[in-house]
Amino acid sequence: NMLTKVGDPLSTEVVEEDIKSLYLSGDVENVDIFAEDISSGVRLIVEVQTRAQLSEVNFIGNSGITTDRLRRETELKVGQPVQDSKLQVALGQLQELYRKKGFPKVEITYGVEDGPDSGFSRVTFEVNEGDKALLRSVRFQGNTRFTEAQLRKEMETGKFSFSKLIGRGRQADNDTLKQDVTKIQDFYRDNGYLNAAVTAVDKVPVDDGKVDVVLTISEGELYYVSSVNISGNTVYTIEQLVPAIQLEVGQPYSNKKMRTDVKTISDYYGSRGYHDASVNPRIDTAAGNQLLITYDIRENDKSFIRKINIDGNVKTSDEVIRRELAVIPGEELNTVKLD
């Protein structure tokens, strides 16, 4: 994609054309070119940030047109660079297809999120067809680790008669379905399936104008915790912090336990005056399905309470409110007491 070659005179105009050419290739997100003097001339360094590649294309909320038909219409291919221009073209193609199929009020949006592997992104199109189909039942495909009953308990639709989703004689609620997709994925990831995803949510027409909602699940592999480490701690020892950790070596990974660990470590510091301490979890893959967990801590400085101001109280005096506080000026800023 570049005209600049080794041995040629360095030309600012040619370099500018090279930058344009790299952007037009669609393979890069950012480009920066700069030169370093060396004995025989200059060394030209091209610094690029490549675009993420497409790992999968998913659809939520479609019933009038199948997911496979929608995927073919977009012409988006796995492995292509993720470009907004191509996603906008795909969006227009989908809207046109729906209009031809008799859905004049269709609304389609899309979102891009990180895929299961580094450098890949997942694109999800959310479709609101504007129909009035009522929900008959919720079904699952691809679930082998958990039963339909277990998965329904995680959803708002898991209650009796799915009343939380439609009630009696009401329309299926795409917003609730979207929230349920997140809950199902969280359930899997809390049970060790780090890359689990709901890859499709289809509304399948049945008798009497009703639909079955079918969630297709890609479960992925069960991951185990190989090690749990703490870094960046200088004020407190690992021995002081480790007893609070819930993620255990040899046990399945859990997003929920990791979030609990982050809060526990943050509270440990926060209750001792380090209210600006931050805990950033890092997950690295080891051999096979093993995960290396590291909690990176940035402790920052210890803080003390200088003064407590109370504002907005009209009917109750400051003294009455201060008697109820768990913190007082002069002591360490304890975030747990403050909460």
N, C-alpha and C positions, 0 to 999 in steps of 0.2 A: 504493500500500500504506500510505500515511500519512494520518492524520486532521488533523495539524497543517497549517494554511494560513497564508499571509502575511496579516497584518491581524488575526489572532485573538489573544486574550490567551494568553500562554505558560502552559501547564498541565503540571506535572510528571506528573500522572496520564495525560494524553493522550500525552506523550512516551514514557512507559513502554509504553503500548499500541502506539505506533508501532514501538518496538523489537521487541516480540513479533510484530507483524504482518510485519515485515521478515524475521525469522527463519523464520516459518511459510511465507513465500513460497517457501522452498527455494532462492532465488537467491543468498543471501549466506552467507558463512562466519562473519564477525564484523561487529558493528555497534557504533559508539560515537557518541553524540550529545552535543554541547556547545555552549554559547552564548557569543557575544562581544557586549559592549556597543557600541552605535553610537548616534548622536545621536537617531535616531527610535525606539529601542527596543533590540531584540537581533537579532543575526544567528544563526540556528540552523544549525549545521554537522553534517551527517550523514556520518560517515566509515565506509565499508563496504569489506569485502574480499569480492569476489564469488567464488562457487564456480567451479572449473574446469568447462568443458563437456566432454562425452563425445565423443571423436574416433573411437573404434572399440571393438568388443567382440570379444575373441578367446577361443578355447578350445584347450586342450592336453590330450591324453590320451583324447579321446572316439573310440570306434569303433562302439559299438552304436547311437548316434544321431548323425545328421549335424550338422555345425556350423550349417548354415542352420536346421535344426529347433530347435536349442538357442537360436539368436539370436531366433527368433520367440517362443519360450516365455518368454524373460525380459522382453519388452516394453520393453527399454531402447532408447532412440532416440538416434542421433547428434545432438549439439547440446543435449541436456538437461544441466542442472547435475548434477554427480557428487555423489550423496548416499548416505551409508552406509545410510540407511533403505531406499532403493530397491534398493540392491545386496543387502541382506539379504532383501528380498522376492523378488528374482530368484533368489537362492541357494535359497530354499525352493521356488520353482517348479521349478527344475532338479532338485532332489532328489526332488520328488514325481513328476516326469515319469519319471525313471529307475526309481523304485520300481514305477510302473505298467507299465514295459517289462520288468520282471523282473530288476532289478539291486538287490537288497535291501541289498548291502554297499557301495554307491557312496559315495565320499568326494569332496566338492567344496570347494575353497577358491578365493578370489579375491585378486588383488593389483591395486593402482592405481599406475601410473607415468606420468611426463610424456609427453605425446604429441609429435608432430613439430613442432607449432606452440605458441607461448606461449599460455597460458590454456586449453589442452586437455589431457585425460588419457586414457590408454588403460587399459581394464579387461581383465584376462585371468583367465578361470576355468580352474583346473587340475582335471581330472577323473581320479579313480582308480576305474574302473568295477568293480574286483574280479573281472574275468574272468581266464581262463587262456589267452588267445590267445597263440600263438607267432609270432614275427616271421619273415616270409618274405623281405621286401626293403624297402628305403627308396627312396622316389621323391620328386621335387620338382615343384612347379607354380609358374609365374610367373617362373622364372629364365631370363633372356635374356642376362645379362652373363657368367655363369659356367656351366660345364657341370656335370652331376651328378657327374662324377668329381672335379672340383675341389672341390665342396662336401662330398662324402663324406670327402675327406682331412682336413677340418677337424673331423670328428665322431669320437666314439669308435666309432660304428657303421661307420666307413669302413674298418676293418680287414677282413681276409679272413673271409668268411662272417658278418660282423657279430658275431663272437664276443664282442666287448667288451659288446654289448648283451644277448644272450640265451644265448650258449653253445649247446650242443646240448640240445634238449628243455627249455629254460628259458623262463620267462615274460618278456615284454617289460618293461623297466625304465623306469618313468615318470621317476625321478630322473635317469637318464642322458639320457633324451630332453630333459628340461628343461635340462640342462647343454649339450646339443648345440644347442638353440635359441639359447642365449646365444653359443655359439661361431660359429654361422652368422652371426648379426647382427654380431658383432665383426669377422668376416672381411669382410663388406660395408663396414662403417664404416672399416676399415683401408684399404680400397681406394677411398675417396672417396664412398661412398653413405651419407651422413650420416643419412638418415631410413629406411634399409632396416629391415624388420622381418619376422619370421616371424609371419604373421597367423593361421595355423591349423596344428594338427598332428592329422591324422585317422588313425585306425586302420581301414583298409578290410578287411572280412572277405574271405578267399579260400577256396580248397578246403582240406579236411582240418583245419579249425579254426585255420588260420593267418591272419595279417593282414599287409597291407602298410601301412607307416607313410608317410603322404604329408604333406610339409611344403609349405605354400603360402607363397610369398614375395612381399612387396611391395618391389620394389627401390628405387623412388624415383629421384631425379635424381642424376647425378654432379656433385659439387661440387669446385671448384678453389680454391686458396689465392690470394687477391688481394693480401694484404699480411700481413707478420709484424712486430709491434711489441712493444716492451718498455717498461713504465712502472713508476714507483716506485723505480727504481734511482738511488742517489746515491753509493754507495761505488765501484761499478765502472761503466765506460762501456758504452754499447751496443756499441761496437766490440769490447770485450773479451768480451761475452756472445754476440753474434750468431754468431761462427764455430762455436759448438757446436749451433746450431739445425738440426734435420733437416727441419722443414717448409719447403718452398721455394716461393716465389712462382711461379705458373704451373703447378704440379704438383697432382695430385689430393690432396684432404685425406686425412689418415690419423690415426685415433684413436691407433694404436700409436706413430706418430712424435710426436704431441703428448705422450703419456705419457713418452716418452723425453726430450723437450725439458724437461719439468717436472723430471724427475729430474736431468738434466744441469745445469740452472741451479741446482737445490737443492744438488747436490754441489759446484758451483763455489763457492757461498757457504759451504757446510758445511765444505769443506776449508780454508777460510781463517778459521775461527773463528766464523762466523755460523750456529751450529747451530739457531737459532730462525727463520731466514729461511724464508718460505713463498712459494710460487709458485702463483698461481691463474690458470689459462687462461680466456680469454673468447672466445667465438665470436660475431661479428656478421655478419649477412647483408648483402651489397651487391647491386648490380643483377644480376638473373638468378641464375646458380648460383655466384656468387663469395662467398668468405668472408674476413672480416677477422679475423685472429688477433692477440690481445693477451695477453702474459704479464704479469700484474700482480704485482709483487714487493713483499713487506713484509720489509725487511731486519732490523729489530730490532737489538739490541746485540751487539757482539762479546764472546765468552766465552773464558776461559782455564781450564785445569785447575788447581785448587787442590790436590786430593788424590785419590788413587785407593784405594778400599777394596775388599778382596777378602773374600768371605764364602762359607761353605759348603764350603771345602776342608779335608778331614780327612786325606787321605793325602799331599797334596802341599803343600809349604811356600809361603808368600807369595813368597819370593825366586825360587823356580823359575818361578812363574807370571808374575811381573813381568818376567823376562828375555824372555818371549815376547810381551809387549805392544808394540804399535806407537806407543803414546802414553805420555807421561811428565808428571808434575806440572810446572807452570810454563809450558808451551807453550800455543799456541792450541788450542782444542778442535776437532780435525779429525774430522768425522763419517765421512769416508771411511776414515781410519786406524782409527777406532773400530769401524766395521763389519768 
